[in-house]
Amino acid sequence: MRREGAPKERELLCGRLIDRPIRPLFPAGFYHEVQVMVNVLSSDGKQDPDVMAANATSVALMLSDIPLGRTYRYDTGRKN
């Protein structure tokens, strides 16, 4: 059995938030397998790493040879 175990619900949701905006940007007829892995190496617990992971994925794919349009993610909120 792997040391990490099964992914938690938060990790699954983060993966979906990264995958869903990118998937429609691949051109029609692009059938090559693309795998993106994002690891959080350090976190202070105050900042949400999901947004940075999605943006890092977008930058990594733009720098690669994969024919993909631009995508980015941001979160808005209001603080009282």
Stockholm file with secondary structure:
# STOCKHOLM 1.0

chainA/1-80         MRREGAPKERELLCGRLIDRPIRPLFPAGFYHEVQVMVNVLSSDGKQDPDVMAANATSVALMLSDIPLGRTYRYDTGRKN
#=GR chainA/1-80 SS CCSSCSCCHHHHHHHHHHHHHHGGGSCTTCCCCCCCCCCCCCCCSSSCHHHHHHHHHHHHHHHSSSCCCCCCCCCCCCCC
#=GC SS_cons        CCSSCSCCHHHHHHHHHHHHHHGGGSCTTCCCCCCCCCCCCCCCSSSCHHHHHHHHHHHHHHHSSSCCCCCCCCCCCCCC
//
